[in-house]
Amino acid sequence: MINELNSTVTALAYDEAAGQFRELQTLSALPADFAGPNSCADIHVSPNGRFLYASNRGHNSIAVFSIDTASGALTPVQHVPTQGKTPRNFVLDPSGHLLLVANQNSNNLVSYRVDQQTGRLTPTGQTAEVPSPMFLQVVEDFRK
């Protein structure tokens, strides 16, 4: 769960029988040395369930966490600059190999390769100018 106003991420466990969530841990989505204003916007888990990604508006980054698949505990991995301002939304492709970020206040989309072993993001060098992007969605080829 992403906590927009205090820039944290909370790992939850779900008790299906009771229909209840239980907090496992809460971690900052920001680097320890960041002191400026920030709010979080979006959160996604990789298709393989091993990594969690969260966007920071203010720090203008994607926070990367590894997920312990046995316990659900999160471990910080990386903070990657989004190469723009106000990353409102981002999306992972269904294979989990590509992540796209919509930077609302810099009018650009930026793509990253996802390392399947570490979850780390590397810019592809591919960007696109788009006026005020706020939402991204990967869709199947509609021509089929």
N, C-alpha and C positions, 0 to 999 in steps of 0.2 A: 504494500500500500504506500502511495506517495502522499506526503503531508505538505501541501502547497505552501502554507504560510510560514512554517518553521524549517523548511528545507531539509526534511528528513525522509528516510525510507524505513518502513516498519515491515519486518518479516512476520507473517502470521501462520499459525497452524490451524487447520480446519478439522473439527470433530464432527464427522458426518452424522453419527448417531444422535448427538445433542443439537446439531444444527448451529454450532457456535464457533467463533474464531477465538484463538488465544494468541496473545502477543508473544513472540519469541525474542525479538530484539528490535531496537530502533537505532539507526545510524545516521549520521549527517550525510547528506548528498553532496556536501562541499568539501574541498580540501581544508585541512586544519588551519592553514595560514590565510584563508580568505576572510576579509572583514567587511566587505561591501554589502549593499542591499541585494537580496535575491528572493526569488520564489520558484518553486518547482512547477512543472506543467504536465509531464507525461511519463509513463512507466510501462516497460514491456519486459517479458521474460523470453529468452531465446527459445526457438522451437525444440532444442534438445534439453531444455529445462535446467541448464547448468549455469546460466548467466542472467543477470538482471541489469537493465539499463534505465536511467532516469535523467530527465532534462532539467537543467538549471538556467533560469532566466535571470540574468544579472551577472553571474559568473560566466554565462554563455558557454556551457559545456554539457557534455553527456558524461554522467558518472557511471562507471562500470563496476559491478560487483560479481563475485563468483558465489554460487549457491551450493552449499553442502547438501547433496541429494539425500543423505541419510537423516540429517537433523533439520535442514531448512535454514541453517545459519548463513548469514551473508559475510563476505570478506571484501573490503575495497580492493579494486584492481587498478583503476585508472580514471583520470579525469581528462577528457579530450575536448579541446576547443572546437566549437561548432562552426568556426570561420564565418560568423555572422552574429547578429544581435537578436536576442529574444527567441530562442528555440522553443516554439510553441508546441510543435508536434513532431514526432518522428515515427518511423515504421521499419520493421525488419521484414525482409522478403521471406516467403514461406520456407526456403531452404536454410535460412539463418546465416547466409554468407554475405549479405549486403544490408546496410542500414542507411536510410535516407533521413535527413533532418530538414525541417522547414523553419527557416529563420525569418520570423514575421517582420521585424523592424529593419532588416537589411535587404529584404526582397530577394532572398536566394534559397536555393535547395542545394545541399551538399551531400555527397555520398561517401561511404566508408566501407572498407572490407572488414569483415569480422573474422578474427582468428578462431577457428573451431576448438582449439585446444586451450587457449587462454582467455577468450572472450574479448581480447584487446581490439581496439578499433584503429584502422590506418586509413587516412584520406586516400581516395582513389584519384584525386585531381579533377574529377568531373563535377561541375557545378552548373546550375541553371538559374537565370534571372526570372523571377516570378513575383508579381506585385502582392505584397502582404500575405505570403502563404501561411495558412493556419491549420491545415489538415492534409494528411497524406493517407492514401489507401492503396494497397497493392491489389489489383484485380486480375482475374484470369483474362486471357485474350478474348475480348468480346466478339471478335470476328468468327470464332469457331461455332 
